[in-house]
Amino acid sequence: MAGLPFLKMHGLGNDFVILDGRATPLDLPPARRRTIAHRQLGVGCDQLIVLERPSERDADVFMRIYNPDGSEAGACGNATRCVASLVMDERKADQVVVQTISGLLESQKVGQGLIAVDMGPARLDWRDIPVAGACDTNHLPVGAGPLQDPVGTNMGNPHATFFVDDALSAAFDAPAAEIERHPFFPERVNVGLAQVIGKDRLKLRVYERGTGFTLACGSGACAAGVAAARRGLTSRKVEIEMQHGTLGIEWMADGRVTMTGGFELSYKGTL
């Protein structure tokens, strides 16, 4: 991998190392992924992103997503905006389609340096999330310590959203880590801590599976918006506050979720 160029980008602080494997496939066994993502031994990131040639005719690029522990993730809204911005610049276009293992994500510029992504439908059945047994996904029968009664949503990744009084409280850190690997979630789960600020606003912190707490999580924001609307806590269109900015989330009448936010190129480098 020596001499391979990379980009370091982020969406609201959720940061990514982006490698281009479209011309030549990259040799990235799990140990190599972990080293690149390591913040002391490599570049450091919340997710390692590899651009590949798409297999779908309607897609402009395939985005493969790896967690810092070497596992593969299905979707990442913040990374999608970053990748979409790169491909839009390449193609001198205002709209592109990003393919992931979870489906096609249509992305378009909406002005003021923002990109809107159609994250696809919120999947709400217990089999889709998935969880270990049949249940009401608006009130999952799982918890740890002060974190109880979450809402289950699959937004390309499984999410359990807990509604709390203070999303930034350290009291939730250990329970969130426990829930991420709880046997109730056979594919593990992203744990969202959502605090209702108003009928159209939430504050959110997410413990991502394979990563830990991140500064932002796009699919987690989508899951939180859907969860709050299902519980009647907010409208279907909300602003989600995270530590370094906000995302606009709308759960459409047809069940699809759109996410709007910014992106930044931090720097370019060579491994």
Contacts in CASP RR format, 6 or more apart in sequence:
PFRMAT RR
TARGET T0000
AUTHOR 0000-0000-0000
METHOD contacts of the structure
MODEL  1
MAGLPFLKMHGLGNDFVILDGRATPLDLPPARRRTIAHRQLGVGCDQLIV
LERPSERDADVFMRIYNPDGSEAGACGNATRCVASLVMDERKADQVVVQT
ISGLLESQKVGQGLIAVDMGPARLDWRDIPVAGACDTNHLPVGAGPLQDP
VGTNMGNPHATFFVDDALSAAFDAPAAEIERHPFFPERVNVGLAQVIGKD
RLKLRVYERGTGFTLACGSGACAAGVAAARRGLTSRKVEIEMQHGTLGIE
WMADGRVTMTGGFELSYKGTL
1 26 0 8 1.000
1 27 0 8 1.000
1 32 0 8 1.000
1 36 0 8 1.000
1 271 0 8 1.000
2 271 0 8 1.000
3 270 0 8 1.000
3 271 0 8 1.000
4 19 0 8 1.000
4 26 0 8 1.000
4 270 0 8 1.000
4 271 0 8 1.000
5 20 0 8 1.000
5 268 0 8 1.000
5 269 0 8 1.000
5 270 0 8 1.000
5 271 0 8 1.000
6 17 0 8 1.000
6 18 0 8 1.000
6 19 0 8 1.000
6 43 0 8 1.000
6 268 0 8 1.000
6 269 0 8 1.000
6 270 0 8 1.000
6 271 0 8 1.000
7 17 0 8 1.000
7 18 0 8 1.000
7 86 0 8 1.000
7 265 0 8 1.000
7 267 0 8 1.000
7 268 0 8 1.000
7 269 0 8 1.000
8 15 0 8 1.000
8 16 0 8 1.000
8 17 0 8 1.000
8 18 0 8 1.000
8 43 0 8 1.000
8 45 0 8 1.000
8 265 0 8 1.000
8 266 0 8 1.000
8 267 0 8 1.000
8 268 0 8 1.000
8 269 0 8 1.000
9 15 0 8 1.000
9 16 0 8 1.000
9 18 0 8 1.000
9 82 0 8 1.000
9 263 0 8 1.000
9 264 0 8 1.000
9 265 0 8 1.000
9 266 0 8 1.000
10 16 0 8 1.000
10 78 0 8 1.000
10 82 0 8 1.000
10 263 0 8 1.000
10 264 0 8 1.000
10 266 0 8 1.000
11 78 0 8 1.000
11 81 0 8 1.000
11 82 0 8 1.000
11 216 0 8 1.000
11 261 0 8 1.000
11 262 0 8 1.000
11 263 0 8 1.000
11 264 0 8 1.000
12 78 0 8 1.000
12 215 0 8 1.000
12 216 0 8 1.000
12 242 0 8 1.000
12 243 0 8 1.000
12 244 0 8 1.000
12 245 0 8 1.000
12 246 0 8 1.000
12 247 0 8 1.000
12 261 0 8 1.000
12 262 0 8 1.000
13 78 0 8 1.000
13 214 0 8 1.000
13 215 0 8 1.000
13 216 0 8 1.000
13 243 0 8 1.000
13 244 0 8 1.000
14 46 0 8 1.000
14 47 0 8 1.000
14 76 0 8 1.000
14 78 0 8 1.000
14 79 0 8 1.000
14 214 0 8 1.000
14 215 0 8 1.000
14 216 0 8 1.000
14 217 0 8 1.000
14 218 0 8 1.000
15 44 0 8 1.000
15 45 0 8 1.000
15 46 0 8 1.000
15 215 0 8 1.000
15 266 0 8 1.000
16 45 0 8 1.000
16 46 0 8 1.000
16 47 0 8 1.000
16 48 0 8 1.000
16 49 0 8 1.000
16 76 0 8 1.000
16 78 0 8 1.000
16 79 0 8 1.000
16 82 0 8 1.000
17 36 0 8 1.000
17 37 0 8 1.000
17 43 0 8 1.000
17 44 0 8 1.000
17 45 0 8 1.000
17 48 0 8 1.000
17 49 0 8 1.000
18 49 0 8 1.000
18 50 0 8 1.000
18 51 0 8 1.000
18 79 0 8 1.000
18 82 0 8 1.000
18 83 0 8 1.000
18 86 0 8 1.000
19 26 0 8 1.000
19 28 0 8 1.000
19 48 0 8 1.000
19 49 0 8 1.000
19 50 0 8 1.000
19 51 0 8 1.000
20 50 0 8 1.000
20 51 0 8 1.000
21 50 0 8 1.000
21 51 0 8 1.000
21 52 0 8 1.000
22 51 0 8 1.000
22 52 0 8 1.000
22 53 0 8 1.000
22 61 0 8 1.000
25 52 0 8 1.000
26 50 0 8 1.000
28 48 0 8 1.000
28 50 0 8 1.000
28 66 0 8 1.000
30 70 0 8 1.000
30 71 0 8 1.000
33 48 0 8 1.000
33 66 0 8 1.000
33 68 0 8 1.000
33 70 0 8 1.000
34 68 0 8 1.000
34 69 0 8 1.000
34 70 0 8 1.000
35 41 0 8 1.000
35 42 0 8 1.000
36 42 0 8 1.000
36 43 0 8 1.000
36 44 0 8 1.000
36 45 0 8 1.000
36 48 0 8 1.000
36 271 0 8 1.000
37 43 0 8 1.000
37 44 0 8 1.000
37 45 0 8 1.000
37 47 0 8 1.000
37 48 0 8 1.000
37 66 0 8 1.000
37 67 0 8 1.000
37 68 0 8 1.000
37 70 0 8 1.000
38 44 0 8 1.000
38 68 0 8 1.000
39 45 0 8 1.000
43 271 0 8 1.000
44 68 0 8 1.000
45 68 0 8 1.000
46 68 0 8 1.000
46 208 0 8 1.000
46 211 0 8 1.000
46 214 0 8 1.000
47 65 0 8 1.000
47 66 0 8 1.000
47 67 0 8 1.000
47 68 0 8 1.000
47 73 0 8 1.000
47 76 0 8 1.000
47 79 0 8 1.000
47 211 0 8 1.000
48 65 0 8 1.000
48 66 0 8 1.000
48 67 0 8 1.000
48 68 0 8 1.000
48 70 0 8 1.000
49 63 0 8 1.000
49 64 0 8 1.000
49 65 0 8 1.000
49 66 0 8 1.000
49 76 0 8 1.000
49 79 0 8 1.000
49 82 0 8 1.000
49 83 0 8 1.000
50 63 0 8 1.000
50 64 0 8 1.000
50 66 0 8 1.000
51 61 0 8 1.000
51 62 0 8 1.000
51 63 0 8 1.000
51 64 0 8 1.000
51 83 0 8 1.000
51 86 0 8 1.000
52 61 0 8 1.000
52 62 0 8 1.000
52 63 0 8 1.000
52 64 0 8 1.000
53 61 0 8 1.000
53 62 0 8 1.000
54 60 0 8 1.000
54 61 0 8 1.000
54 62 0 8 1.000
54 99 0 8 1.000
55 62 0 8 1.000
55 99 0 8 1.000
56 97 0 8 1.000
56 99 0 8 1.000
56 104 0 8 1.000
58 97 0 8 1.000
58 104 0 8 1.000
59 97 0 8 1.000
59 98 0 8 1.000
59 99 0 8 1.000
59 104 0 8 1.000
60 87 0 8 1.000
60 91 0 8 1.000
60 96 0 8 1.000
60 97 0 8 1.000
60 98 0 8 1.000
61 83 0 8 1.000
61 87 0 8 1.000
61 96 0 8 1.000
61 98 0 8 1.000
61 99 0 8 1.000
62 98 0 8 1.000
62 99 0 8 1.000
62 100 0 8 1.000
63 76 0 8 1.000
63 79 0 8 1.000
63 80 0 8 1.000
63 83 0 8 1.000
63 98 0 8 1.000
63 99 0 8 1.000
63 100 0 8 1.000
64 72 0 8 1.000
64 100 0 8 1.000
64 101 0 8 1.000
65 72 0 8 1.000
65 73 0 8 1.000
65 74 0 8 1.000
65 75 0 8 1.000
65 76 0 8 1.000
65 79 0 8 1.000
65 100 0 8 1.000
66 72 0 8 1.000
66 73 0 8 1.000
67 73 0 8 1.000
67 208 0 8 1.000
67 209 0 8 1.000
67 210 0 8 1.000
67 211 0 8 1.000
68 210 0 8 1.000
68 211 0 8 1.000
69 210 0 8 1.000
69 211 0 8 1.000
70 210 0 8 1.000
71 209 0 8 1.000
71 210 0 8 1.000
72 101 0 8 1.000
73 157 0 8 1.000
73 209 0 8 1.000
74 100 0 8 1.000
74 101 0 8 1.000
74 102 0 8 1.000
74 156 0 8 1.000
74 157 0 8 1.000
75 100 0 8 1.000
75 102 0 8 1.000
75 103 0 8 1.000
75 105 0 8 1.000
75 119 0 8 1.000
75 155 0 8 1.000
75 156 0 8 1.000
75 157 0 8 1.000
75 219 0 8 1.000
76 157 0 8 1.000
76 218 0 8 1.000
76 219 0 8 1.000
77 105 0 8 1.000
77 117 0 8 1.000
77 119 0 8 1.000
77 218 0 8 1.000
77 219 0 8 1.000
77 222 0 8 1.000
77 259 0 8 1.000
78 216 0 8 1.000
78 217 0 8 1.000
78 218 0 8 1.000
78 263 0 8 1.000
80 98 0 8 1.000
80 100 0 8 1.000
80 105 0 8 1.000
80 107 0 8 1.000
80 117 0 8 1.000
80 119 0 8 1.000
81 107 0 8 1.000
81 115 0 8 1.000
81 117 0 8 1.000
81 261 0 8 1.000
81 262 0 8 1.000
81 263 0 8 1.000
82 263 0 8 1.000
83 98 0 8 1.000
84 96 0 8 1.000
84 98 0 8 1.000
84 105 0 8 1.000
84 107 0 8 1.000
84 115 0 8 1.000
84 117 0 8 1.000
85 115 0 8 1.000
85 263 0 8 1.000
87 93 0 8 1.000
87 96 0 8 1.000
87 98 0 8 1.000
88 94 0 8 1.000
88 95 0 8 1.000
88 96 0 8 1.000
88 107 0 8 1.000
88 109 0 8 1.000
94 108 0 8 1.000
94 109 0 8 1.000
95 106 0 8 1.000
95 107 0 8 1.000
95 108 0 8 1.000
95 109 0 8 1.000
96 107 0 8 1.000
96 108 0 8 1.000
97 104 0 8 1.000
97 105 0 8 1.000
97 106 0 8 1.000
97 107 0 8 1.000
98 104 0 8 1.000
98 105 0 8 1.000
98 107 0 8 1.000
98 117 0 8 1.000
99 105 0 8 1.000
100 156 0 8 1.000
102 156 0 8 1.000
102 157 0 8 1.000
103 120 0 8 1.000
103 156 0 8 1.000
105 117 0 8 1.000
105 118 0 8 1.000
105 119 0 8 1.000
105 120 0 8 1.000
106 117 0 8 1.000
106 118 0 8 1.000
107 115 0 8 1.000
107 116 0 8 1.000
107 117 0 8 1.000
107 118 0 8 1.000
108 115 0 8 1.000
108 116 0 8 1.000
109 115 0 8 1.000
110 116 0 8 1.000
110 260 0 8 1.000
113 262 0 8 1.000
113 263 0 8 1.000
114 260 0 8 1.000
114 261 0 8 1.000
114 262 0 8 1.000
115 260 0 8 1.000
115 261 0 8 1.000
115 262 0 8 1.000
115 263 0 8 1.000
116 258 0 8 1.000
116 259 0 8 1.000
116 260 0 8 1.000
116 261 0 8 1.000
117 258 0 8 1.000
117 259 0 8 1.000
117 260 0 8 1.000
118 256 0 8 1.000
118 257 0 8 1.000
118 258 0 8 1.000
119 155 0 8 1.000
119 156 0 8 1.000
119 219 0 8 1.000
119 222 0 8 1.000
119 256 0 8 1.000
119 257 0 8 1.000
119 258 0 8 1.000
119 259 0 8 1.000
120 155 0 8 1.000
120 256 0 8 1.000
120 257 0 8 1.000
121 254 0 8 1.000
121 255 0 8 1.000
121 256 0 8 1.000
121 257 0 8 1.000
122 153 0 8 1.000
122 154 0 8 1.000
122 155 0 8 1.000
122 222 0 8 1.000
122 223 0 8 1.000
122 226 0 8 1.000
122 251 0 8 1.000
122 255 0 8 1.000
122 256 0 8 1.000
122 257 0 8 1.000
123 129 0 8 1.000
123 153 0 8 1.000
123 154 0 8 1.000
123 155 0 8 1.000
123 156 0 8 1.000
124 137 0 8 1.000
124 138 0 8 1.000
124 152 0 8 1.000
124 153 0 8 1.000
124 154 0 8 1.000
124 226 0 8 1.000
124 230 0 8 1.000
125 137 0 8 1.000
126 133 0 8 1.000
126 134 0 8 1.000
126 135 0 8 1.000
126 137 0 8 1.000
128 154 0 8 1.000
129 137 0 8 1.000
129 152 0 8 1.000
129 153 0 8 1.000
129 154 0 8 1.000
129 158 0 8 1.000
129 159 0 8 1.000
129 185 0 8 1.000
129 189 0 8 1.000
130 154 0 8 1.000
130 158 0 8 1.000
130 185 0 8 1.000
130 186 0 8 1.000
130 187 0 8 1.000
131 137 0 8 1.000
131 140 0 8 1.000
131 142 0 8 1.000
131 152 0 8 1.000
131 184 0 8 1.000
131 185 0 8 1.000
131 186 0 8 1.000
132 183 0 8 1.000
132 184 0 8 1.000
132 185 0 8 1.000
132 186 0 8 1.000
135 141 0 8 1.000
137 151 0 8 1.000
137 152 0 8 1.000
137 153 0 8 1.000
138 151 0 8 1.000
138 152 0 8 1.000
138 230 0 8 1.000
138 231 0 8 1.000
139 149 0 8 1.000
139 151 0 8 1.000
140 149 0 8 1.000
140 150 0 8 1.000
140 151 0 8 1.000
140 152 0 8 1.000
140 160 0 8 1.000
140 184 0 8 1.000
141 184 0 8 1.000
142 150 0 8 1.000
142 160 0 8 1.000
142 179 0 8 1.000
142 182 0 8 1.000
142 184 0 8 1.000
142 185 0 8 1.000
143 149 0 8 1.000
143 150 0 8 1.000
143 175 0 8 1.000
143 179 0 8 1.000
143 182 0 8 1.000
144 175 0 8 1.000
144 176 0 8 1.000
144 178 0 8 1.000
144 179 0 8 1.000
144 182 0 8 1.000
145 175 0 8 1.000
146 164 0 8 1.000
146 171 0 8 1.000
146 172 0 8 1.000
146 175 0 8 1.000
147 162 0 8 1.000
147 164 0 8 1.000
147 172 0 8 1.000
147 175 0 8 1.000
147 176 0 8 1.000
147 179 0 8 1.000
147 191 0 8 1.000
147 193 0 8 1.000
148 162 0 8 1.000
149 162 0 8 1.000
150 160 0 8 1.000
150 161 0 8 1.000
150 162 0 8 1.000
150 179 0 8 1.000
150 191 0 8 1.000
150 192 0 8 1.000
150 227 0 8 1.000
151 160 0 8 1.000
151 161 0 8 1.000
151 223 0 8 1.000
151 226 0 8 1.000
151 227 0 8 1.000
151 230 0 8 1.000
151 231 0 8 1.000
152 158 0 8 1.000
152 159 0 8 1.000
152 160 0 8 1.000
152 161 0 8 1.000
152 223 0 8 1.000
152 227 0 8 1.000
153 159 0 8 1.000
153 161 0 8 1.000
153 222 0 8 1.000
153 223 0 8 1.000
153 226 0 8 1.000
153 227 0 8 1.000
155 219 0 8 1.000
155 220 0 8 1.000
155 222 0 8 1.000
155 223 0 8 1.000
155 226 0 8 1.000
155 257 0 8 1.000
156 219 0 8 1.000
157 190 0 8 1.000
157 209 0 8 1.000
157 219 0 8 1.000
157 220 0 8 1.000
158 185 0 8 1.000
158 187 0 8 1.000
158 188 0 8 1.000
158 189 0 8 1.000
158 190 0 8 1.000
158 209 0 8 1.000
159 189 0 8 1.000
159 190 0 8 1.000
159 191 0 8 1.000
159 192 0 8 1.000
159 219 0 8 1.000
159 220 0 8 1.000
159 223 0 8 1.000
159 224 0 8 1.000
159 227 0 8 1.000
160 179 0 8 1.000
160 185 0 8 1.000
160 189 0 8 1.000
160 190 0 8 1.000
160 191 0 8 1.000
160 192 0 8 1.000
161 192 0 8 1.000
161 194 0 8 1.000
161 220 0 8 1.000
161 223 0 8 1.000
161 224 0 8 1.000
161 227 0 8 1.000
161 228 0 8 1.000
162 172 0 8 1.000
162 191 0 8 1.000
162 192 0 8 1.000
162 193 0 8 1.000
162 194 0 8 1.000
163 194 0 8 1.000
163 195 0 8 1.000
163 196 0 8 1.000
163 227 0 8 1.000
163 228 0 8 1.000
163 231 0 8 1.000
163 233 0 8 1.000
164 172 0 8 1.000
164 193 0 8 1.000
164 194 0 8 1.000
164 195 0 8 1.000
165 195 0 8 1.000
166 195 0 8 1.000
167 193 0 8 1.000
167 194 0 8 1.000
167 195 0 8 1.000
167 203 0 8 1.000
167 204 0 8 1.000
167 205 0 8 1.000
168 203 0 8 1.000
168 205 0 8 1.000
172 193 0 8 1.000
173 207 0 8 1.000
173 213 0 8 1.000
176 191 0 8 1.000
176 192 0 8 1.000
176 193 0 8 1.000
176 207 0 8 1.000
176 213 0 8 1.000
177 207 0 8 1.000
177 212 0 8 1.000
179 185 0 8 1.000
179 189 0 8 1.000
179 191 0 8 1.000
179 207 0 8 1.000
180 188 0 8 1.000
180 189 0 8 1.000
180 190 0 8 1.000
180 191 0 8 1.000
180 207 0 8 1.000
180 209 0 8 1.000
180 210 0 8 1.000
180 212 0 8 1.000
181 188 0 8 1.000
182 189 0 8 1.000
188 209 0 8 1.000
188 210 0 8 1.000
189 209 0 8 1.000
190 206 0 8 1.000
190 207 0 8 1.000
190 208 0 8 1.000
190 209 0 8 1.000
190 217 0 8 1.000
190 219 0 8 1.000
190 220 0 8 1.000
190 223 0 8 1.000
191 206 0 8 1.000
191 207 0 8 1.000
192 204 0 8 1.000
192 205 0 8 1.000
192 206 0 8 1.000
192 207 0 8 1.000
192 217 0 8 1.000
192 220 0 8 1.000
192 223 0 8 1.000
192 224 0 8 1.000
193 204 0 8 1.000
193 205 0 8 1.000
193 206 0 8 1.000
193 207 0 8 1.000
194 202 0 8 1.000
194 203 0 8 1.000
194 204 0 8 1.000
194 224 0 8 1.000
194 225 0 8 1.000
194 227 0 8 1.000
194 228 0 8 1.000
195 202 0 8 1.000
195 203 0 8 1.000
195 204 0 8 1.000
196 202 0 8 1.000
196 228 0 8 1.000
196 233 0 8 1.000
196 234 0 8 1.000
197 203 0 8 1.000
197 241 0 8 1.000
198 234 0 8 1.000
199 234 0 8 1.000
199 235 0 8 1.000
200 234 0 8 1.000
200 235 0 8 1.000
200 237 0 8 1.000
200 238 0 8 1.000
200 239 0 8 1.000
201 234 0 8 1.000
201 238 0 8 1.000
201 239 0 8 1.000
201 240 0 8 1.000
201 241 0 8 1.000
202 224 0 8 1.000
202 225 0 8 1.000
202 228 0 8 1.000
202 234 0 8 1.000
202 238 0 8 1.000
202 239 0 8 1.000
202 240 0 8 1.000
202 241 0 8 1.000
203 240 0 8 1.000
203 241 0 8 1.000
203 242 0 8 1.000
204 217 0 8 1.000
204 220 0 8 1.000
204 221 0 8 1.000
204 224 0 8 1.000
204 240 0 8 1.000
204 241 0 8 1.000
204 242 0 8 1.000
205 213 0 8 1.000
205 242 0 8 1.000
205 243 0 8 1.000
206 213 0 8 1.000
206 214 0 8 1.000
206 216 0 8 1.000
206 217 0 8 1.000
206 220 0 8 1.000
206 221 0 8 1.000
207 213 0 8 1.000
208 214 0 8 1.000
208 217 0 8 1.000
215 242 0 8 1.000
215 243 0 8 1.000
215 244 0 8 1.000
216 242 0 8 1.000
216 243 0 8 1.000
216 244 0 8 1.000
216 245 0 8 1.000
216 247 0 8 1.000
217 242 0 8 1.000
218 247 0 8 1.000
218 259 0 8 1.000
221 240 0 8 1.000
221 242 0 8 1.000
221 247 0 8 1.000
221 248 0 8 1.000
221 249 0 8 1.000
221 259 0 8 1.000
222 249 0 8 1.000
222 257 0 8 1.000
222 259 0 8 1.000
224 240 0 8 1.000
224 249 0 8 1.000
225 234 0 8 1.000
225 236 0 8 1.000
225 238 0 8 1.000
225 240 0 8 1.000
225 249 0 8 1.000
225 251 0 8 1.000
225 257 0 8 1.000
226 251 0 8 1.000
226 257 0 8 1.000
228 234 0 8 1.000
228 238 0 8 1.000
229 235 0 8 1.000
229 236 0 8 1.000
229 238 0 8 1.000
229 251 0 8 1.000
236 250 0 8 1.000
236 251 0 8 1.000
236 252 0 8 1.000
237 248 0 8 1.000
237 249 0 8 1.000
237 250 0 8 1.000
237 251 0 8 1.000
238 248 0 8 1.000
238 249 0 8 1.000
238 250 0 8 1.000
239 246 0 8 1.000
239 247 0 8 1.000
239 248 0 8 1.000
239 249 0 8 1.000
240 246 0 8 1.000
240 247 0 8 1.000
240 248 0 8 1.000
240 249 0 8 1.000
246 261 0 8 1.000
247 259 0 8 1.000
247 260 0 8 1.000
247 261 0 8 1.000
248 259 0 8 1.000
248 260 0 8 1.000
248 261 0 8 1.000
249 257 0 8 1.000
249 258 0 8 1.000
249 259 0 8 1.000
249 260 0 8 1.000
250 257 0 8 1.000
250 258 0 8 1.000
251 257 0 8 1.000
252 258 0 8 1.000
END
